[in-house]
Amino acid sequence: MQKTALVTGADRGLGLDLTEQLLQQDYRVFAGQFMADWPELGQLQQKCPRLLELVALDVSQDASVEQAAQWIKEQTDHLDILINNAGISGGKDNTLTVFDDLDFDWTQHVYNINAVGPLRVTNALLPLVMNSETKLVVNISSEAGSIKRSHRRGWFAYCMAKAALNMQSSIVHNNIYPLGGQVLVIHPGFLQSYITGRKNHEAATPTDTAARQILDIIAQRQQYLADEPTFIDHEGKLWPW
């Protein structure tokens, strides 16, 4: 049976590298495309027209997720791996403390994309995931979602959203683990990504390196299979919730 995967936020950065490396492993990849004018996914599809399927996907919008899910269901009857990767940073909120004038509309926007977005996608596509042999959901989280290791005075929107994503992951895992499913929660490291809107060249980890490490963890997923989901970083270190 053809191995299949969905990667959200596949336009660039970590999502693009995960997509490319899954293709190298002979997966048929459904790549969630948010920025139709960004060229790299289209260029990759030209190289891999048989295995790469582009699907318009805005994880912040119910209708977009429903439309994408319906189209994917018409193309395949299973998804071995669902990688919820799409996300944004906290933007200007990152520099503000509780003593400042916080923008709560922005907080809700970040929360909608980073916490509710993955749940929208998982909810819409879980029947395909559970119809696969792997039955795996991977949520790209962050160290910023660890309450035990909280150290910031700002970053309200991003940290709260990632902590909520972690809780969401636990609840989904509680649902699918008795049926043979699994959720992995992965902190990908301090990435040279576009999460702030521009590429962060000062960050420690290239996105292709993180993608390779994440796929190595996925390949070893059975060792993390338990009645609770695993929160782990890209180097294989366990993180506290």
HELIX and SHEET records of a PDB file:
HELIX    1   1 GLY A   13  GLN A   24  1                                  12    
HELIX    2   2 GLU A   40  LYS A   47  1                                   8    
HELIX    3   3 ASP A   62  GLN A   75  1                                  14    
HELIX    4   4 GLY A   91  THR A   95  5                                   5    
HELIX    5   5 PHE A  104  TYR A  111  1                                   8    
HELIX    6   6 ASN A  112  VAL A  116  3                                   5    
HELIX    7   7 GLY A  117  MET A  130  1                                  14    
HELIX    8   8 GLU A  143  GLY A  145  5                                   3    
HELIX    9   9 PHE A  156  ILE A  176  1                                  21    
HELIX   10  10 TYR A  177  LEU A  179  5                                   3    
HELIX   11  11 THR A  207  ALA A  219  1                                  13    
HELIX   12  12 ARG A  221  TYR A  224  5                                   4    
SHEET    1   A 7 LEU A  52  ALA A  56  0                                        
SHEET    2   A 7 ARG A  28  GLN A  33  1                                        
SHEET    3   A 7 THR A   4  VAL A   7  1                                        
SHEET    4   A 7 ILE A  81  ASN A  84  1                                        
SHEET    5   A 7 LEU A 136  ILE A 140  1                                        
SHEET    6   A 7 GLN A 182  HIS A 187  1                                        
SHEET    7   A 7 THR A 230  ASP A 233  1                                        
END                                                                             
